[in-house]
Amino acid sequence: EFVRWYNHQHLHSGIKFLSPYQRHYGLDIEIMKKRNETYLKAKAKHPERWSGDIRDWTLPEYVTLNPMDTAEVDNYLNQQSS
């Protein structure tokens, strides 16, 4: 039950409020296109409600579960080259 909810319903901030299912199966592209259009229309209709640009709905190219920090990457690469 939890895994289904987590993968299909829970919207993750790290992937622009999409579910992993949407991201994995390519549904994210159309969703983000519609979100961007909605925000642009809303700003055009009521510019007084906006103090700056709309939210950036650009999708991250890569998504990792547990990203390594720079020091970890450098250490890993040094070990591989030795």
N, C-alpha and C positions, 0 to 999 in steps of 0.2 A: 504494500500500500504506500509506504513512504517513498520507495524508489520510483514508483509510477508518478506520484505527485511531484517529486523533485525533478524528474526528467521531462514531464509533460505539462505541468501547470506552473511550477515555480518560475518566476521571471528573475533572471540573474543580472545584477548590475554590471558585472564584468563583461557581459556580452550584450550590453545595451538593452537590458530588460526583455530578453528573449528566453525561451526555454531551451535546454540542450537539444531537445527533439527538433525544434524549429531550426536551430542552427545546423544540426547534423544533416537534416534532409533538404537543406537549401530553401526552406520557406522564409528564411530571414531576409532575403533580398527584396522580395515583394513587400513584406511587412515594413521594412525600413523605408522603402520608396514611398509607401502610403503615409507613414508617419511624417516624413519630411514634407510631403505635399500638404498634409493637414496643418502642420506648423506654419508653413509659408502662407497658406490661405488665411489662417487665423491672424497672423501678423499683418497681412495686407488689409484685412477687414477692420482690425482694431489696433493700429500701430501705437496708440497711446497706452496700451497695456504692456508694451514691450520696452524695456530699457536698453536692450542690446540685441545681439544676434540670437537666432533660434538655437535650440539645442543641437549639438553635433551628433547626427545619427549615422555617421560613417562607421561601418563595421570594422572591427579589428581583423587584420589579415590572419593572425594565428591566435589560438586560444589554448592556454595550458592550465592544467589543474593545479599544479604546484610549481610555479615558475622559479627558476634559480636566480639568485642575485648575481651581479657582475663578478664578484669575488669567486663564487662557486663555479661559474662558467670558466673563468681564467684558470682556476685550479684544475678543473676537469680537462681542459685543453692541454695544459702543461703535462699532465699525467699521460695523456694519449700520445704526445709527441716524444716522450722519453723512452 
